[in-house]
Amino acid sequence: MPGRILIAEDEPFIVESLMFLLGRQGYETAAVGDGLSVMKSIDEWQPHLLILDVMLPEMNGFDVLRHIRVQRSSTDLPVMVLTAKGQDADRLRMAELGANAFITKPFSNSDLLDQIAGMFAGVTADDVKFEDASSTSGRGRSV
C-alpha cells in the first residue's frame, strides 16, 4: 500500500526525478526546497516517509533531523538521507540523530526503491544498513 513521501531536496532535477520514479510506484509525493519548510510541511501534510538532503538552504539536514526527532508529531517519522555527502562521519552523525537509511548520490533507482519498500514494510532503524547505493549507470506536488 503506497504512502505519502515528502522530498526535502533543493536540486530541481533530482526532485523531478524522484517524484516521477516514486509516482510510477504509486506513492504520493510532495517536495520542499529548503530546511525551514520541512517542519511546516510535515505538520500540514503528514507524510509517511521523509527523503532528506543534507545540504539544504536555510537549515541543513542535520538540524532538520534533530528538530524532527524532538517534535512529538514527527518523532517516529522514517527518514531516508539522500545526499552527495557520503563521508563516514556524516553517516555516523545522521545515524546518531535517528536517520533510518542513508543513500549516497548518485543512487541506483532500484536500491532507492528497495530501501523505501523496506521502510514501508516496517523495517526498523536497527535492521537498516547505512549502504552506499552509488551506481554507475508521477504523481507529485510542491508544498
N, C-alpha and C positions, 0 to 999 in steps of 0.2 A: 504494500500500500504506500504509494509515494506521499511525500510530505512537502512542507514549505522549507525552502533553503534561502537564507539571507547571505548574499555575497558582499563582503566588505573588501573592495579592490578599487584602486584608482587608475588602473590601466584599462581604457575603454575596449581595446581589442580582446583582452583577457576576459573582461566582463561579458562581452558579446559571445565569445566562445563558450564560456561556462553556462550562460543562460540557454544557448542553443543546445549544448550537449545534455544538460540536465532536463531541459524541456522535452527533448526527444525521449527521455526515460520516464516522463510523466510527472516530474517534480514541478512544483510551482516555485518560481524564483522571484526575488526582488534584489536590488543592488543599491549600495551606497558607496560613495567615493571618498569618504573621509572618516576618521576615527570618531569624531564627535557625533556623527549621525547614527552610529551603530546602536548606542543605548536607546535612543529615541525610537529607532526602527524595531528593536527587539520588543520594547513595551507596546508599541502600536500594532505591529504585525504578528508578533508571537510565533517566530519561526521554530521549526523542529531541529534545525541544524544551522550553524554559522560557519561559513568559509571565510577565514580571516587572513588578510595580508599583513605582514609585519610592518612594512614601510608605507604607512598611510599618512597623508597630511592631517594637520590639526591635532591628532593624538595617535601615537604609534600603536601597533598591535599588541605590544607588551602591556601598555597601560590600559588598552581596551579590555584585554583578557583579565587583568587584575580587577577592573571595575565589574566585569561580568560575574566574576566568582564571588563578589561580596554582595551583589544585589539579590535580594530574596527571589525575585521573579525570574532570574536567569542563572542561578547557581548550578542547576543541573543541565543547562543547555549544552549539547555536544558541540565542540569547536574543533574544526579542522584548520590547521595553519597551512596556508599555501603561500610560499614565499621564495624569492631568489636568495634569501639569506639562509644558507644551508649549513653554517658552521655548527660544530658540536655544541659550543657554548650557547648558541641561540636555541637549539633543540632542547638542551637541558633546562634552560630558563623557561621556555614555553611549557615543558612537561611539569616543572615545579609550579607554574601558575595554573595548571589544570587543563592544558590542551589535551584533546583526545586522540589526535592524529596530526602528523606533520608530513607534508609533501613539498618537495623542492621543485621550483620551476627550472627548466621546462619539465612538464609532467606527462606521463602516459595517460591518455583518456581512460583506458581500461583499469589502470591502477587506481585512479581517482574514483571511478565509479564503484570499484570493488570495495574500497575503503568506506565510501558513503553508504553502500548497501550494508556493510558490516555494522556501521554505526546505527543505522535504522533498525537493524536486526537485534539491537540491544547489546552489542559488544561493549564491554566496559573499558575504561581507560587502562586498566591493568592488562587487558587482553590485546590492546592495540600496540604494535611495534612502531616506533618512530622511524619509518623507512624513507630512504631516498628513492623516490619514484621517478627520477630523471629518465628521459628517453632520448634516443637519437632520432629517432624518427618523430523554437520553444515558446516555451511559454515564459514570459517574464515581464517585470516592470521595475521601474526605479522608485525608490522610496525616498 
